[in-house]
Amino acid sequence: MDLHKHPQPQDGAPQVAELRASDADRDRVAEILREALAEGRLTADEHAERVEGVLSAKTVGELDVFIRDLPAARTQAPAYAAVPSWPAPGAVPAQADANVVAVFSAAVRRGRWRAGRRLHAYSIFGSIEIDLSEAIFEYQQVVIKAVSVFGDIQIRVPENVSLRGTGGGVLGNFEVDTLDSADAQAPVVYVDGWAVLGNVEARPRRGKLVADIVQRVQDKVDRKLRKHLDR
């Protein structure tokens, strides 16, 4: 496993201010504003105006504007992990662990399933849904190759992982919402591929959080150890 391998920042990686804000980010800023109101740092009108702005903010930079003049912002802001646009050569095998194919049909992969290191999805006049919001991440880096020809591929990830996209569209739509986790050990999902007269979309599923993968591995080890001692 490569759970403890942390890639170094590369040129072209988005700055923190440009990252898409999650619901957890908005909740964090709203809590800071609530405390500022209770402490008398903000008036009721100022608090209401800022909260309204927080709810409509799309990036981390837009959120920071509303708490820039408050002392709590310096101690509660998360430390985002720098994630490269693509895994280092050889970090993820070229061979797929699984394939999802939809030809004039529909295919779905969701629920409690093992994501593996690489998944290939091919949609030809069909539709594919890949939902990682409840998946088991055994590796820190997961690559999804998505090719849609007159089809549709929808990819959803937990909102506390990192998400990167490298691909394009030919008379089609290829859209991946860049997402960065505050946890340096969180999984990173890379989406690569093409949309030819089709659609490929990858974005976080709001309210879905992946558990701490390192803690999960440790729990697995502890269970095996207890089972061995009980014999």
N, C-alpha and C positions, 0 to 999 in steps of 0.2 A: 504493500500500500504506500501511497505517497501523501499521507495525511499531514506530514510535518514538513513537506517541501513548500517553501514560499517563494514564488517567482519575484524577480526584481522588477521595478518599474521600467517601462519602455517609453520611448518617444511616442507621442500621439495618444497616450492614456488621458482620459478626461480629468480635469481638475476637480477638486472637491466641490467647488461652488457650482459646477456644471452637472453634477450628478442628479438624477431624478430623485425627488423626495418620496419617501414611503409614508404610510400611515403612522408608523412608529416615530418617524422624524417629526411629523406634525404634532403628534401627541406630546412628544418631549418639549417642543417649543411652547405648546399651549399650557403645559404644566409650569414652565418658567414664567409665562405671563400671568398665570393665576397667582403664583407666589409673589410676583411683583405687585399685583393689585392688593394682596393681603398686607404687604409690607408698606404700602403707601407710596411706592415708587411710580405707580401709574394711576391715573384717574379712571373712573368707570368708563367714561367715553373713550379714553385712549385704549383701555383694555379691549373694549368691544370692537373698536376699529382694527386693532392689530389681530385679534382672533379671526375676524372676517378675512383679513389678508392671508393669514396662515392657512385657512381652509382652501383657498384658491391657489396657493403657491405650488409650483410644479418642480422647482429645483431646490437643492440644499442652500444655494446662494440666496435665493428669494426668501427662504425661511430665516436665514441669519440676519437679514435686514431688520426684522421685527424685534430681535433681542440683542442687537449689537451694543446698545447703550445700557445693558443690564449686567451686573456682576456675575449672576448665576450662569450666564452663557459660557463663561470661560472654564467653568468647572464641570459642566454637564454635556458639553459637545462631544460626540463620539469621535474616536480616532479611526478614520477610514483606512482600509488596507489598499495599497496600490496593487492593481491587477493588470497584467499585460493584455494586449488585445488578442493574443493567441498563445497556446502552451509552447513551452520550449521544445525544440526538435527531439523526438524520442520520448517525451514525457507521457504521451498517450499513444497506444498501439494503433497502427493504421487499420487493422482488422476489427470489424464491428463485433461487439458482444451479442447484439441482436438487431434484427431488421423488422421494420414495420412497413408493409406495402398495402396500398389501396388502389386498385385498378377498376374504375367504374364501380366503386364500392366505398365502404367506410371502415376505418380501423381505429380502435381506441386503446390507449395504454394509460391506465390510471389506477389509483388505489395504493395499496401497500406493496410495492414491487421494488426489486433491486435495480438501480439505475445502471450499474456497470460503468465502464470507462468510455465506451463509444456506442452510439446508437445511430443507425441509418434509417431514414424515413423517406419513402418514395410514394408520391401521390400523383396518379395519372387519371385525370377525369374522376377523381375521388376525393375523399376528405379523411384527414388524420388528426386525431387529438392525442397529444402527449402531455400528460399531467404529472409533474414531479412534486406536487405540493405535499403528497404523503409518501413519497418514495424513500427508500433506504439508500443513503449515500455512503458507500463503502470506500470511495475515493474522493479526494479533494477536487480533482479536475475531471469534468464530464464533457465530452464532445458529442454534439448532435448534428449530423449531416442531414439537411432537409432539402429535397428536390421536389418541386411542385410543377407539373405540366398540366395546364388546364385544371388544376386541383386546388385544394386548400389544406394547409398544415397549421395547426394551432398548438403552440407550446406554452405551458404554464409552469412557473417555478415558485418556490416559497419566496416570500419577500425579504428574507434575511440571508439570501445567498447572493453571490455576485453573478452578473449576467453580461456576456459579451456577444457581439454578432459580427460576422464577416461574410458578406455575400452580396447578391444583387438581384435585380429583376430585369427581365426582357419582356417588355409590354406587360409586366406584372408588378406585384408589390412584395418587397422583402423588407420587413420591419422588425427590429429587435430593440427593445427598451434597455438602454444601458443601466445597470444596477450595480451598486457596490455595497458590500456588507461591512459593518463596523468591526466584525470579527475576522482577524487575519487568518483563522483556521477554518472559516466557513467554506462550503463547496463553491466552486466556480463552474458555471455552465457556459460552454461556448457553442454557439449556433452558427453553422456554416452551410452555404448552399446557394440555390438559385430558384427563382420563381419565373417560369416561362409561361406567360399568359395565365398565371395563377397567383396564389397568395401564400406567403409564409410569414407568420407573426409569432413573436416570443415576448412574453411580458410576465411580471409577477402576479400571482393570485393574492389579492389583498386579504390579510387576516390569517394566512397560512404561513407557519414558521417551521423550519426544519430544526430538529433537536440538535444539541451539541454533538457532532460526530465523534469527537475525541472522547467525550464522556460515555457515549454509547459503546464505543469499542472497549473502554475500560470496564463497563458493566458486563460486557460479554465475557471478558477475561475473568472477572470476579465470579460469574456464574459457573464457568467451567472449573475454576479452582474449588468452589464450594462443593460442586458435584463430585470432584475427585476426592475431597476430604471426607465426604459422606460415605464413600464406598468402604 
